[in-house]
Amino acid sequence: MIKEIYPNETLPVCYYLYSFEGALCDKHWNDIDEDKKLELKKKIS
């Protein structure tokens, strides 16, 4: 939904995505490993 509202804003979308993932995993978004971040980005592209 965020990507639909802000289609040209890739960085904030990623931060929101990482924050949601972090909340689900009880982690800070910055502690999510790079492989997982890449997997999440692929799902929204």
Secondary structure as UniProt FT lines:
FT   HELIX           2..5
FT   TURN            7..8
FT   HELIX           10..25
FT   HELIX           29..31
FT   HELIX           34..44
//
